[in-house]
Amino acid sequence: MSLPEWRVFADADALVDALSAALCAEAESAIAARGAFHLVLAGGTTPLALYRALARQQAGDARWHVWYGDERCLPVAHPERNSVAIEAAWLAASHIPPENRRPIPAEQGSQDATTVYARWLAGVADFDVVLLGMGEDGHTASIFPSHDWNGADVLAVHDAPKPPSERVSLSAARLNRSQHVWFVITGPGKREALTRWKNGEPLPVSAIHGKRQTAAWLDRAAAG
């Protein structure tokens, strides 16, 4: 598999500034071409900084459609859910209408939530931009090493190696149905996994590619 473009920034602040500008540019392009922008969101500390930047820029309107790469099976208002953190950081105050913000209903349990989210996605073509993080083991979304990351569009995860063990994740196959895949990776703890990725190890991150572009947005601490 081909490696992504490596985009290295001095620090996380510089990365977020560049990423927010690039994301808004892709939104404008998609809306001009098709009248809508379909975006998949990632959890994590650096993506939250991005969402706060988008909130300051008042990014998003009724033509934006927001999806989630994964979610933890926790109560609907639990603070460790990706949707709760992202709503607080950006979406709740945005002009993206609630019906265009589609959190995974993971409070229903992984199996039922998988069925519901797959149904919601059934009529959706390629995503425009997918945002993903990367764990220190090379996992992304809730696709972990040694797990099956293809098959159906949405996967029920029952044995995640980090809590909570029950999760819901988009599959690699569904994430690959996107124009742009952008990995957002910061901090020195990610260097080893990045090296393994560059060396061609079959990590979950290496299974996901955008149709037009795959890029890893890194700060200097992660890139080494």
C-alpha contacts under 8 A as a table, 3 or more apart, distances in Angstrom:
res1	aa1	res2	aa2	distance
1	M	200	G	7.77
1	M	206	S	7.20
1	M	207	A	7.78
3	L	198	K	6.93
3	L	206	S	7.57
3	L	214	T	7.94
4	P	209	H	7.96
4	P	213	Q	7.76
4	P	214	T	4.88
4	P	215	A	4.77
4	P	216	A	6.13
5	E	214	T	6.31
5	E	215	A	4.47
5	E	216	A	6.02
6	W	215	A	6.04
6	W	216	A	5.07
6	W	217	W	6.44
6	W	218	L	7.23
7	R	215	A	7.06
7	R	216	A	5.99
7	R	217	W	4.90
7	R	218	L	5.90
8	V	15	L	7.81
8	V	217	W	6.21
8	V	218	L	4.76
8	V	219	D	5.43
8	V	220	R	6.16
8	V	223	A	6.87
9	F	12	A	7.23
9	F	14	A	6.04
9	F	15	L	5.48
9	F	217	W	7.73
9	F	218	L	6.16
9	F	219	D	4.71
9	F	220	R	5.86
10	A	14	A	6.39
10	A	15	L	7.57
10	A	219	D	5.71
10	A	220	R	5.26
11	D	14	A	5.52
11	D	15	L	6.36
11	D	219	D	4.84
11	D	220	R	6.02
11	D	221	A	7.37
12	A	15	L	4.92
12	A	16	V	6.09
12	A	46	T	7.18
12	A	186	T	6.72
12	A	218	L	7.92
12	A	219	D	5.58
13	D	16	V	5.18
13	D	17	D	6.27
14	A	17	D	5.17
14	A	18	A	6.34
15	L	18	A	5.32
15	L	19	L	5.99
15	L	217	W	6.96
15	L	218	L	7.12
15	L	219	D	6.56
16	V	19	L	4.98
16	V	20	S	5.92
16	V	46	T	7.74
16	V	49	A	6.92
16	V	50	L	5.36
16	V	53	A	7.51
17	D	20	S	5.47
17	D	21	A	6.44
17	D	50	L	7.84
17	D	53	A	7.65
18	A	21	A	5.29
18	A	22	A	6.21
19	L	22	A	5.04
19	L	23	L	6.00
19	L	50	L	7.45
19	L	217	W	7.96
20	S	23	L	5.10
20	S	24	C	6.23
20	S	50	L	6.37
20	S	53	A	6.91
20	S	54	L	6.47
21	A	24	C	5.32
21	A	25	A	6.23
22	A	25	A	5.06
22	A	26	E	6.25
23	L	26	E	5.16
23	L	27	A	6.23
23	L	129	V	7.87
24	C	27	A	4.96
24	C	28	E	6.28
24	C	59	A	7.27
25	A	28	E	5.16
25	A	29	S	6.28
26	E	29	S	5.02
26	E	30	A	6.09
26	E	128	D	7.75
26	E	129	V	7.78
27	A	30	A	5.22
27	A	31	I	6.07
27	A	36	A	7.97
27	A	37	F	5.53
27	A	64	W	7.75
28	E	31	I	5.22
28	E	32	A	6.06
29	S	32	A	5.15
29	S	33	A	6.20
30	A	33	A	5.10
30	A	34	R	5.78
30	A	35	G	6.78
30	A	36	A	6.20
30	A	37	F	5.50
30	A	128	D	7.08
31	I	34	R	5.27
31	I	35	G	4.09
31	I	36	A	4.63
31	I	37	F	5.77
31	I	63	R	7.10
32	A	35	G	5.88
34	R	37	F	7.92
35	G	63	R	6.69
36	A	63	R	4.79
36	A	64	W	5.93
36	A	65	H	7.28
37	F	63	R	6.20
37	F	64	W	4.81
37	F	65	H	5.94
37	F	127	F	7.88
37	F	128	D	6.27
38	H	64	W	6.16
38	H	65	H	4.75
38	H	66	V	6.05
38	H	67	W	7.46
38	H	127	F	5.12
38	H	128	D	5.25
38	H	129	V	6.79
39	L	64	W	7.46
39	L	65	H	6.16
39	L	66	V	5.03
39	L	67	W	6.03
39	L	127	F	6.20
39	L	128	D	6.01
39	L	129	V	5.07
39	L	130	V	5.92
39	L	131	L	7.76
40	V	66	V	5.94
40	V	67	W	4.56
40	V	68	Y	5.11
40	V	69	G	5.95
40	V	127	F	7.26
40	V	129	V	6.37
40	V	130	V	4.60
40	V	131	L	5.86
41	L	66	V	7.10
41	L	67	W	6.12
41	L	68	Y	4.89
41	L	69	G	5.97
41	L	130	V	6.60
41	L	131	L	5.32
41	L	132	L	7.13
42	A	47	P	6.50
42	A	68	Y	6.56
42	A	69	G	5.92
42	A	70	D	7.43
42	A	82	N	7.59
42	A	131	L	5.45
42	A	132	L	5.07
42	A	133	G	6.40
42	A	141	A	7.02
43	G	47	P	6.25
43	G	48	L	7.05
43	G	82	N	5.23
43	G	86	I	7.69
43	G	132	L	7.84
43	G	133	G	7.34
44	G	47	P	5.58
44	G	48	L	6.26
44	G	82	N	7.91
44	G	133	G	7.05
45	T	48	L	5.18
45	T	49	A	6.56
46	T	49	A	5.08
46	T	50	L	6.47
46	T	184	V	7.18
46	T	185	I	7.57
46	T	186	T	7.10
47	P	50	L	4.87
47	P	51	Y	6.25
47	P	133	G	7.96
47	P	184	V	7.08
48	L	51	Y	4.96
48	L	52	R	6.23
48	L	85	A	7.67
48	L	86	I	6.73
48	L	89	A	6.69
49	A	52	R	5.15
49	A	53	A	6.32
50	L	53	A	5.03
50	L	54	L	6.27
51	Y	54	L	4.94
51	Y	55	A	6.14
51	Y	86	I	7.01
51	Y	89	A	5.98
51	Y	90	W	5.46
52	R	55	A	4.95
52	R	56	R	6.32
52	R	89	A	5.30
52	R	90	W	5.77
53	A	56	R	5.11
53	A	57	Q	6.35
54	L	57	Q	4.99
54	L	58	Q	6.06
54	L	59	A	5.22
54	L	90	W	6.84
55	A	58	Q	4.89
55	A	59	A	6.16
55	A	89	A	7.18
55	A	90	W	4.87
55	A	91	L	7.61
55	A	93	A	7.37
55	A	94	S	6.72
56	R	59	A	7.78
58	Q	94	S	6.35
58	Q	95	H	7.69
59	A	94	S	6.99
59	A	95	H	7.75
60	G	63	R	7.55
60	G	64	W	5.86
60	G	94	S	6.39
60	G	95	H	5.81
60	G	96	I	5.51
61	D	64	W	5.63
61	D	94	S	7.31
61	D	95	H	4.60
61	D	96	I	4.44
61	D	97	P	7.28
62	A	65	H	7.73
62	A	95	H	6.63
62	A	96	I	5.07
62	A	97	P	5.92
62	A	100	N	7.36
63	R	96	I	7.57
64	W	96	I	6.28
64	W	100	N	6.94
65	H	96	I	7.59
65	H	100	N	4.83
65	H	101	R	6.23
65	H	102	R	7.90
66	V	100	N	6.09
66	V	101	R	4.88
66	V	102	R	6.03
67	W	101	R	6.61
67	W	102	R	5.32
67	W	103	P	6.39
68	Y	71	E	7.33
68	Y	83	S	7.89
68	Y	102	R	7.22
68	Y	103	P	6.05
68	Y	104	I	6.65
68	Y	170	L	7.99
69	G	130	V	7.95
69	G	131	L	7.98
69	G	132	L	7.44
69	G	141	A	5.60
69	G	142	S	7.94
69	G	169	S	5.88
69	G	170	L	5.42
69	G	175	L	7.96
70	D	82	N	7.90
70	D	104	I	7.30
70	D	141	A	5.34
70	D	142	S	5.88
70	D	167	R	7.28
70	D	168	V	5.46
70	D	169	S	4.12
70	D	170	L	6.17
71	E	81	R	6.42
71	E	82	N	6.12
71	E	83	S	7.60
71	E	104	I	6.33
71	E	106	A	6.38
71	E	142	S	7.64
71	E	167	R	5.77
71	E	168	V	5.41
71	E	169	S	6.57
72	R	80	E	7.79
72	R	81	R	5.88
72	R	82	N	7.53
72	R	106	A	6.43
72	R	164	P	6.52
72	R	166	E	6.58
72	R	167	R	4.53
72	R	168	V	6.57
73	C	106	A	4.64
73	C	107	E	5.37
73	C	108	Q	7.57
73	C	109	G	5.90
73	C	110	S	6.49
73	C	164	P	7.12
73	C	166	E	5.62
73	C	167	R	5.08
73	C	168	V	7.23
74	L	78	H	6.22
74	L	80	E	7.90
74	L	81	R	6.80
74	L	106	A	6.63
74	L	107	E	5.35
75	P	78	H	5.29
75	P	106	A	7.86
75	P	107	E	5.03
76	V	81	R	7.77
76	V	84	V	7.96
76	V	105	P	7.69
76	V	106	A	7.63
76	V	107	E	5.59
77	A	81	R	7.57
77	A	84	V	6.34
78	H	81	R	5.75
78	H	84	V	6.94
79	P	84	V	5.92
79	P	85	A	6.55
80	E	84	V	7.30
80	E	85	A	7.27
81	R	84	V	5.40
81	R	85	A	6.60
82	N	85	A	5.36
82	N	86	I	6.11
83	S	86	I	5.18
83	S	87	E	5.91
83	S	103	P	5.92
83	S	104	I	8.00
84	V	87	E	5.28
84	V	88	A	6.30
85	A	88	A	5.26
85	A	89	A	6.15
86	I	89	A	4.98
86	I	90	W	5.91
86	I	91	L	6.42
87	E	90	W	5.48
87	E	91	L	4.47
87	E	92	A	4.93
87	E	93	A	7.97
88	A	91	L	6.73
88	A	92	A	6.09
88	A	93	A	7.96
89	A	92	A	7.73
90	W	93	A	5.98
90	W	94	S	6.21
91	L	94	S	4.91
91	L	95	H	7.85
91	L	96	I	6.94
91	L	101	R	7.88
94	S	97	P	7.91
96	I	100	N	6.43
96	I	101	R	7.09
97	P	100	N	5.44
97	P	101	R	6.80
98	P	101	R	5.16
98	P	102	R	7.81
99	E	102	R	6.99
104	I	113	A	6.68
104	I	117	Y	6.29
104	I	168	V	7.59
105	P	108	Q	6.03
105	P	113	A	5.30
105	P	116	V	7.65
105	P	117	Y	7.52
106	A	109	G	5.42
106	A	110	S	5.99
106	A	113	A	5.26
106	A	167	R	7.13
106	A	168	V	6.69
107	E	113	A	7.60
108	Q	111	Q	7.95
108	Q	112	D	5.94
108	Q	113	A	5.65
109	G	112	D	5.80
109	G	113	A	5.91
109	G	166	E	7.66
109	G	167	R	7.92
110	S	113	A	5.20
110	S	114	T	5.91
110	S	156	A	4.99
110	S	157	V	6.65
110	S	158	H	7.41
110	S	166	E	6.35
110	S	167	R	5.71
110	S	168	V	5.52
111	Q	114	T	5.21
111	Q	115	T	6.53
111	Q	156	A	5.58
112	D	115	T	5.21
112	D	116	V	6.36
113	A	116	V	5.12
113	A	117	Y	6.06
113	A	168	V	7.20
114	T	117	Y	5.31
114	T	118	A	6.03
114	T	154	V	5.62
114	T	155	L	6.17
114	T	156	A	5.90
114	T	168	V	6.37
115	T	118	A	5.30
115	T	119	R	6.32
115	T	154	V	7.77
116	V	119	R	5.18
116	V	120	W	6.40
117	Y	120	W	5.02
117	Y	121	L	6.21
117	Y	154	V	7.02
118	A	121	L	5.11
118	A	122	A	6.07
118	A	153	D	6.33
118	A	154	V	5.78
119	R	122	A	5.15
120	W	123	G	7.17
120	W	124	V	7.92
121	L	124	V	5.20
124	V	127	F	7.84
125	A	177	R	7.73
126	D	177	R	4.91
126	D	178	S	4.79
126	D	179	Q	6.82
127	F	130	V	6.82
127	F	175	L	7.88
127	F	177	R	6.36
127	F	178	S	4.33
127	F	179	Q	6.33
127	F	180	H	7.93
128	D	178	S	5.54
128	D	179	Q	5.02
128	D	180	H	6.11
129	V	178	S	6.34
129	V	179	Q	6.19
129	V	180	H	4.74
129	V	181	V	5.89
129	V	182	W	7.26
130	V	175	L	7.09
130	V	178	S	6.78
130	V	180	H	6.22
130	V	181	V	4.79
130	V	182	W	6.06
131	L	181	V	6.24
131	L	182	W	5.06
131	L	183	F	5.90
131	L	184	V	7.05
132	L	140	T	6.43
132	L	141	A	6.45
132	L	181	V	7.50
132	L	182	W	6.23
132	L	183	F	4.67
132	L	184	V	6.11
133	G	140	T	5.75
133	G	141	A	6.89
133	G	183	F	5.38
133	G	184	V	5.13
133	G	185	I	5.91
134	M	137	D	7.92
134	M	138	G	5.74
134	M	139	H	5.60
134	M	140	T	4.82
134	M	141	A	7.66
134	M	183	F	7.18
134	M	184	V	7.45
134	M	185	I	6.32
134	M	190	K	7.69
134	M	205	V	7.06
135	G	138	G	5.17
135	G	139	H	5.12
135	G	140	T	6.36
135	G	190	K	7.03
135	G	193	A	7.87
136	E	139	H	7.35
136	E	189	G	6.42
136	E	190	K	5.25
136	E	192	E	7.40
136	E	193	A	5.74
137	D	144	F	7.93
137	D	145	P	7.40
137	D	193	A	6.12
138	G	144	F	7.54
138	G	145	P	7.26
138	G	193	A	5.47
138	G	194	L	7.74
138	G	197	W	7.66
138	G	203	L	5.60
138	G	204	P	6.15
138	G	205	V	6.05
139	H	142	S	6.96
139	H	143	I	5.62
139	H	144	F	4.68
139	H	145	P	6.27
139	H	203	L	6.94
139	H	204	P	5.30
139	H	205	V	6.17
140	T	143	I	5.48
140	T	144	F	6.92
140	T	204	P	6.33
140	T	205	V	5.84
141	A	169	S	6.30
141	A	170	L	7.49
142	S	157	V	7.47
142	S	160	A	7.51
142	S	167	R	6.95
142	S	168	V	6.97
142	S	169	S	5.30
142	S	170	L	7.96
143	I	147	H	6.75
143	I	148	D	7.87
143	I	149	W	5.97
143	I	169	S	6.86
143	I	171	S	7.46
143	I	172	A	7.98
143	I	204	P	6.31
144	F	147	H	5.56
144	F	149	W	7.88
144	F	160	A	7.11
144	F	161	P	7.81
144	F	204	P	6.40
145	P	203	L	6.28
145	P	204	P	6.15
148	D	151	G	7.86
149	W	155	L	7.78
149	W	171	S	5.45
149	W	172	A	5.59
149	W	173	A	7.77
149	W	204	P	7.45
150	N	153	D	7.73
150	N	171	S	5.31
150	N	172	A	5.38
150	N	173	A	5.41
151	G	171	S	7.06
151	G	173	A	6.99
152	A	155	L	6.52
152	A	171	S	6.71
152	A	173	A	7.68
152	A	174	R	7.83
153	D	170	L	5.90
153	D	171	S	5.32
153	D	173	A	6.59
153	D	174	R	4.96
154	V	168	V	7.12
154	V	169	S	5.77
154	V	170	L	4.42
154	V	171	S	5.44
154	V	174	R	7.55
155	L	168	V	5.78
155	L	169	S	5.20
155	L	170	L	5.96
155	L	171	S	5.97
156	A	166	E	7.68
156	A	167	R	6.31
156	A	168	V	4.90
156	A	169	S	6.68
157	V	160	A	6.43
157	V	165	S	7.35
157	V	166	E	5.47
157	V	167	R	4.89
157	V	168	V	5.63
157	V	169	S	7.15
158	H	165	S	5.76
158	H	166	E	4.49
158	H	167	R	6.54
159	D	165	S	4.90
159	D	166	E	6.27
160	A	163	P	6.82
160	A	164	P	7.05
160	A	165	S	4.30
160	A	166	E	6.46
160	A	167	R	7.36
161	P	165	S	6.49
162	K	165	S	6.20
163	P	166	E	7.79
164	P	167	R	7.14
170	L	174	R	6.26
170	L	175	L	6.52
171	S	174	R	5.27
171	S	175	L	6.20
172	A	175	L	5.06
172	A	176	N	5.98
172	A	207	A	6.46
172	A	208	I	5.68
173	A	176	N	5.17
173	A	177	R	6.78
173	A	208	I	7.72
174	R	177	R	5.24
174	R	178	S	7.95
175	L	178	S	6.20
175	L	181	V	7.99
175	L	208	I	6.66
175	L	209	H	7.75
175	L	210	G	7.95
176	N	181	V	7.86
176	N	208	I	5.62
176	N	209	H	5.36
176	N	210	G	5.63
176	N	211	K	7.08
177	R	210	G	7.07
177	R	211	K	7.11
178	S	181	V	6.77
178	S	209	H	7.97
178	S	210	G	5.26
178	S	211	K	5.99
179	Q	210	G	5.07
179	Q	211	K	4.82
179	Q	212	R	5.09
179	Q	213	Q	6.54
180	H	209	H	7.77
180	H	210	G	4.56
180	H	211	K	6.56
180	H	212	R	5.92
180	H	213	Q	4.84
180	H	214	T	5.89
180	H	215	A	7.92
181	V	208	I	7.62
181	V	209	H	6.05
181	V	210	G	4.72
181	V	213	Q	6.37
181	V	214	T	4.81
181	V	215	A	6.41
182	W	214	T	5.93
182	W	215	A	4.93
182	W	216	A	5.81
182	W	217	W	6.93
183	F	214	T	7.96
183	F	215	A	6.22
183	F	216	A	4.61
183	F	217	W	5.91
184	V	216	A	6.13
184	V	217	W	4.95
184	V	218	L	6.38
185	I	190	K	7.27
185	I	216	A	7.09
185	I	217	W	6.13
185	I	218	L	5.09
185	I	219	D	7.08
185	I	222	A	6.83
186	T	190	K	6.99
186	T	218	L	5.64
186	T	219	D	5.26
186	T	220	R	7.85
186	T	221	A	6.61
186	T	222	A	5.09
187	G	190	K	6.09
187	G	191	R	7.81
187	G	219	D	7.01
187	G	220	R	7.92
187	G	221	A	4.97
187	G	222	A	4.61
188	P	191	R	5.57
188	P	221	A	4.92
188	P	222	A	4.60
188	P	223	A	7.72
188	P	224	G	7.33
189	G	192	E	7.24
189	G	222	A	7.01
190	K	193	A	5.53
190	K	194	L	6.21
190	K	222	A	5.62
191	R	194	L	5.05
191	R	195	T	6.19
191	R	222	A	5.23
191	R	223	A	6.29
191	R	224	G	6.75
192	E	195	T	5.11
192	E	196	R	6.31
193	A	196	R	5.02
193	A	197	W	6.10
194	L	197	W	4.97
194	L	198	K	6.13
194	L	223	A	7.74
195	T	198	K	5.07
195	T	199	N	6.12
196	R	199	N	5.00
196	R	200	G	6.51
196	R	201	E	5.64
197	W	200	G	5.32
197	W	201	E	5.57
197	W	202	P	7.54
197	W	203	L	6.71
197	W	205	V	7.56
197	W	206	S	6.53
198	K	201	E	7.62
200	G	206	S	7.79
201	E	206	S	7.74
202	P	206	S	6.21
202	P	207	A	7.41
203	L	206	S	5.36
203	L	207	A	7.00
204	P	207	A	5.39
204	P	208	I	7.34
205	V	208	I	5.82
206	S	209	H	7.72
209	H	213	Q	7.30
209	H	214	T	5.50
210	G	213	Q	4.96
210	G	214	T	5.08
211	K	214	T	7.82
218	L	222	A	6.11
218	L	223	A	6.17
219	D	222	A	5.54
219	D	223	A	6.30
220	R	223	A	5.00
220	R	224	G	5.85
221	A	224	G	5.50
